[in-house]
Amino acid sequence: MKTRTNLSRRDFLSTALTASAAAITMPQIMAASRTSRQLIIGEGEHRYEVRHHWAQLPDKYTWQTTHNVALDKAGNLYVIHEGKKELKDHPSIFVFDPQGKFVRAFGQQFQGGGHGIEVRREGNSEFLYVCAYQQVKSFAKLTLTGETVWEHYAPMDSGVYAKDEDKIRVQRWGRDAFMPTNFAFLDDGGFLLTDGYGSFYIHRYDRDGNWVSKFGGPGEGKGTFSTPHGIWIDRRPGREEQIVVCDRAHHTLQYFTMKGDYLETIEGFGLPANVDTLNDLLLVPELHARVSILDKNNHPIARLGADVDRVTKQVKNVRGDSNLWIDGKFIHPHDACFAPNGDILIAEWVSTGRITRLIKVA
């Protein structure tokens, strides 16, 4: 439980205007109804009450582009934002209780590059795994209150990075740069780390954060990537355990064996950013203005908050002007996770920040 071409954040908006929103031929599944107190989206078993701006920061803090979310066992939400490198004393990680009330903040070391965050249970303890790109170029294991267990930099043993890439903290894009984006956890205590903005490789590590091997790399698909942005282990019942990677700039999901051998590609997304699972369901936030839910056979059964054409083709700078946002519609979902009760928490890639909770309607 979440407890291409070189597509940088600066390139995203121009790319979004020309990229295909989706290749799915099924009719869009989205219905909305409003009462005096509720906004409901979805249909059938997948209906949700929308609570935009569910998590609110104290006045002394500001959102600086929300990125990823994760839940711990107690239901606390951890949100990482990219932050601004010049605001070195401002935290990049914020914690909210199950009602959305602010609890604590930390993570100043990731300011200007905060990206991926996951909660992992190890024995009777839980830890945060955090990665940061831009000038930070690191990944770390933290306690839930922010103490660093370890922090590592570019895996030079992989042979794909420029000299001193593990030492020089300068923002630099390229296939020999280290710009990590997200994690997936292995049964043996190790983990996978995707270098989604840098080398386009998936790196395998042991439980202590030591580099073991890699797979993928830049290419046209079918085992290679163009911005492998999100990653997850698909352990849904009745399916063989496999690795799923969001090949974002190709608008696809790619599946691999646990050894990293390519299996298949699933098309029909608009810049898929990450993945989560709950029971038979697979959740895919898409930067092209929607959140998709797939069934156990990876067929789409819900497209939530879809505003694809307006955001990607019709209206300029929706991301930067909150006056253009429509209740019940998404702009750029960057990460999403299921709560155990079926609720969905969503972080959007907008500079003013937005965390939405979709409350499952019984």
C-alpha positions in Angstrom: 0.0 0.0 0.0 1.4 3.4 -0.8 1.2 4.0 2.5 10.6 9.1 -24.6 12.4 11.6 -25.2 13.8 13.5 -22.3 10.7 15.0 -20.8 11.6 17.5 -18.1 9.2 19.4 -16.0 9.9 22.5 -18.1 9.0 20.6 -21.2 5.8 19.1 -19.9 3.3 21.8 -20.8 4.4 22.0 -24.4 4.4 18.2 -24.7 1.0 17.9 -23.1 -0.5 20.2 -25.8 0.6 17.8 -28.6 0.6 14.4 -27.0 -2.4 12.1 -27.5 -4.6 12.1 -24.4 -5.4 8.4 -24.6 -5.8 5.4 -27.0 -8.6 3.8 -25.1 -11.8 3.3 -27.2 -14.1 2.6 -24.3 -16.5 5.3 -23.3 -15.3 7.6 -20.6 -16.8 6.5 -17.2 -17.4 9.7 -15.3 -20.5 11.1 -13.8 -20.9 13.9 -11.3 -23.7 15.0 -9.1 -23.8 17.8 -6.6 -25.8 18.4 -3.5 -25.6 21.3 -1.1 -22.8 19.5 0.7 -21.3 16.9 -1.6 -19.7 16.5 -5.0 -19.8 12.9 -6.2 -17.8 11.6 -9.2 -17.7 8.1 -10.7 -20.3 5.5 -11.3 -21.5 2.2 -9.8 -19.0 0.6 -7.4 -16.5 3.4 -8.1 -18.3 6.5 -6.8 -16.4 9.0 -4.6 -17.1 12.2 -2.7 -14.5 14.8 -3.7 -12.6 16.7 -1.1 -10.2 19.0 -2.8 -7.6 20.7 -0.6 -8.2 18.1 2.0 -4.8 18.6 3.6 -4.0 22.2 4.7 -0.7 23.6 5.8 -0.2 26.0 8.8 0.3 29.6 7.7 4.1 29.4 8.4 4.5 26.9 5.5 3.7 27.0 1.8 3.2 24.3 -0.8 5.9 24.4 -3.5 4.5 22.0 -6.0 3.0 18.9 -4.5 4.5 15.6 -5.8 3.8 12.3 -4.0 1.8 10.8 -1.2 2.0 7.7 1.1 0.0 6.4 4.1 1.3 4.7 7.2 -0.5 2.0 9.2 -2.2 4.5 11.4 -3.7 6.3 8.4 -1.4 9.3 8.6 -0.6 10.9 5.2 2.9 11.8 4.2 3.2 14.4 1.4 6.4 15.5 -0.3 6.7 18.6 -2.4 9.5 19.6 -4.7 10.2 22.8 -2.8 12.6 25.6 -3.7 16.3 25.2 -3.3 16.7 28.8 -2.1 14.4 28.1 0.9 16.8 25.8 2.6 15.1 26.0 6.0 11.6 25.1 4.7 10.6 21.5 5.1 9.7 19.4 2.0 7.7 16.6 3.8 4.4 17.2 5.7 2.4 14.8 7.8 -1.4 14.9 8.3 -3.6 12.8 10.5 -6.5 10.7 9.1 -8.8 13.8 9.3 -6.4 15.9 7.3 -5.0 17.9 10.3 -1.4 18.9 10.1 0.9 16.9 12.5 4.5 17.7 11.7 7.0 18.7 9.0 10.6 17.8 8.2 12.9 17.0 5.2 14.7 20.3 4.6 17.5 18.4 2.9 15.2 17.5 0.0 14.2 21.1 -0.8 14.3 21.9 -4.5 14.2 18.3 -5.5 11.6 16.4 -3.4 9.9 13.7 -5.5 9.1 10.2 -4.4 7.9 9.0 -1.0 6.8 5.6 0.3 6.1 4.0 3.7 7.5 0.6 4.3 6.9 -1.7 7.2 9.9 -3.6 8.4 9.2 -5.9 11.3 7.3 -3.9 13.9 8.6 -0.6 12.6 7.7 1.7 9.6 10.1 3.8 7.6 9.9 6.4 4.9 11.8 5.9 1.6 12.4 9.3 -0.1 14.1 10.2 -3.4 14.9 13.6 -4.8 16.0 14.8 -8.2 17.2 18.2 -9.5 20.3 19.4 -7.5 19.7 17.0 -4.6 20.2 13.7 -6.5 19.7 11.3 -3.6 17.6 8.6 -2.0 17.2 8.0 1.7 15.6 5.9 4.4 14.0 7.9 7.2 12.1 7.2 10.4 8.5 8.5 10.3 9.6 11.5 12.3 12.3 12.4 9.9 15.6 11.0 11.3 17.9 9.7 8.6 18.8 6.0 8.7 20.9 6.2 5.5 21.2 8.4 2.4 22.8 7.4 -0.9 23.6 9.0 -4.2 24.2 7.9 -7.8 25.2 4.2 -8.1 28.5 4.6 -9.8 29.0 0.8 -10.0 26.2 0.7 -12.6 28.5 2.2 -15.1 26.0 4.6 -16.6 26.7 7.9 -14.8 29.2 10.8 -15.5 32.3 11.1 -13.4 31.5 12.4 -9.8 27.8 12.2 -10.4 27.6 10.8 -6.8 29.4 13.8 -5.4 28.4 17.0 -7.3 25.1 18.5 -6.2 24.3 20.4 -9.4 21.1 20.1 -11.4 21.9 18.5 -14.7 19.6 16.6 -17.2 20.8 13.8 -19.4 21.1 10.0 -19.7 24.3 10.1 -17.6 22.7 12.1 -14.8 21.1 10.7 -11.7 17.5 11.9 -11.2 15.5 9.3 -9.2 11.8 9.4 -9.0 10.1 6.4 -7.2 10.5 3.1 -5.3 9.1 -0.4 -5.3 9.7 -2.8 -2.5 10.9 -6.4 -2.8 10.1 -9.4 -0.6 13.7 -10.0 0.3 14.0 -6.6 2.0 15.6 -4.9 -1.1 13.9 -2.4 -3.4 13.8 -1.1 -6.9 14.6 2.6 -7.7 13.6 4.1 -11.0 15.9 6.9 -12.4 12.9 8.5 -14.2 14.5 11.8 -15.3 18.1 10.7 -15.6 19.5 7.5 -17.0 16.1 5.8 -17.5 17.3 2.6 -15.8 15.6 0.7 -13.0 18.2 0.0 -10.2 17.9 -3.0 -7.9 19.2 -2.6 -4.3 19.6 -4.9 -1.3 18.0 -4.2 2.1 20.9 -1.9 3.2 20.8 0.3 0.1 23.7 -1.4 -1.8 23.4 -1.4 -5.6 22.9 -4.9 -7.1 21.9 -4.6 -10.8 19.9 -2.7 -13.3 17.5 -3.2 -16.2 15.8 -1.0 -18.8 17.5 2.1 -20.1 16.5 4.6 -22.8 14.7 3.4 -25.9 11.4 3.0 -27.8 9.6 0.7 -25.4 9.3 -3.1 -24.9 11.9 -3.2 -22.2 13.4 0.2 -22.6 11.9 3.6 -21.6 11.3 7.3 -22.1 10.9 8.6 -18.6 10.2 5.5 -16.4 8.6 7.7 -13.8 6.7 5.4 -11.5 7.2 1.8 -10.4 5.3 -0.8 -8.3 5.2 -4.5 -7.6 1.8 -5.9 -8.7 0.9 -8.5 -6.1 -2.9 -8.6 -6.8 -4.6 -11.9 -6.0 -4.7 -14.4 -8.8 -1.9 -12.8 -10.7 1.8 -13.7 -10.9 3.9 -11.2 -9.0 5.4 -8.8 -11.5 7.0 -5.4 -11.8 5.0 -2.6 -13.4 6.7 0.6 -14.7 5.0 3.8 -15.8 6.8 4.6 -19.1 5.5 8.1 -18.9 6.5 9.8 -22.2 5.4 6.7 -24.1 2.0 6.9 -22.3 2.2 3.2 -21.3 2.6 0.8 -18.5 5.3 -1.9 -19.0 5.3 -5.2 -17.1 8.4 -7.2 -16.2 9.2 -10.5 -14.4 10.7 -10.1 -10.9 14.1 -10.6 -12.6 13.6 -7.6 -14.9 12.7 -9.5 -18.1 10.2 -7.7 -20.3 6.7 -9.2 -20.5 4.1 -6.8 -22.0 3.0 -3.2 -22.6 -0.4 -1.7 -21.8 -1.4 1.3 -23.8 -4.1 4.0 -23.4 -2.8 6.5 -20.8 -1.9 10.1 -20.8 1.5 10.5 -19.1 1.0 7.8 -16.4 2.9 8.9 -13.3 2.7 6.1 -10.7 0.8 3.0 -9.7 -0.9 1.6 -6.5 -3.0 -1.5 -5.9 -5.8 -2.5 -3.6 -7.4 -6.0 -3.7 -8.1 -6.6 -7.5 -7.7 -2.9 -8.5 -4.8 -1.0 -10.0 -4.7 2.8 -9.6 -3.0 5.0 -12.2 -2.7 8.8 -11.7 -2.2 10.4 -15.1 -0.7 13.9 -15.6 -3.1 14.3 -18.4 -5.9 15.3 -16.1 -7.5 12.1 -14.8 -7.1 9.1 -12.4 -7.8 5.7 -13.8 -8.8 2.5 -12.1 -8.1 -0.9 -13.8 -9.6 -4.3 -12.9 -7.7 -7.5 -12.3 -7.2 -8.0 -16.0 -5.9 -4.4 -16.4 -9.0 -3.3 -18.2 -10.0 0.3 -17.3 -13.3 0.4 -15.3 -13.2 4.1 -14.1 -11.8 7.3 -15.3 -12.1 9.8 -12.4 -12.1 13.6 -12.7 -11.2 13.5 -16.3 -10.6 16.9 -17.9 -8.1 15.8 -20.6 -9.1 17.9 -23.6 -9.5 21.2 -21.7 -6.3 20.9 -19.8 -4.1 19.6 -22.6 -5.5 21.3 -25.7 -8.2 23.9 -25.0 -7.1 26.2 -22.2 -3.6 27.6 -21.6 -1.9 27.6 -18.2 -4.6 25.7 -16.3 -1.9 24.5 -14.0 -0.8 28.0 -13.0 -4.2 29.6 -12.6 -6.4 28.1 -9.9 -9.4 30.3 -11.1 -9.5 27.9 -14.1 -9.8 24.8 -11.9 -13.2 23.0 -11.9 -14.5 21.2 -8.8 -14.5 17.4 -9.4 -11.9 17.7 -12.2 -8.2 17.1 -12.0 -5.4 19.1 -13.6 -2.2 17.1 -13.3 -2.4 14.0 -10.9 1.2 13.1 -10.1 0.7 10.4 -7.5 -2.2 8.6 -5.8 -2.7 5.9 -3.3 -5.5 3.8 -1.9 -6.5 3.9 1.7 -7.4 0.5 3.2 -11.1 1.5 3.2 -11.0 2.3 -0.6 -10.6 6.0 -0.3 -8.1 7.6 -2.7 -5.5 10.3 -1.9 -4.1 12.3 -4.8 -1.3 14.8 -5.1 -1.3 17.1 -8.2 1.7 18.7 -9.9 0.6 22.3 -9.3 2.8 25.0 -7.8 0.2 26.1 -5.2 -0.2 22.5 -4.2 -3.4 20.4 -4.0 -4.1 17.2 -2.1 -7.5 15.7 -2.8 -9.2 12.9 -0.9 -11.8 10.9 -2.8 -14.0 9.3 -0.2 -15.5 6.1 -1.4 -19.3 6.1 -1.4 -20.8 2.9 0.1 
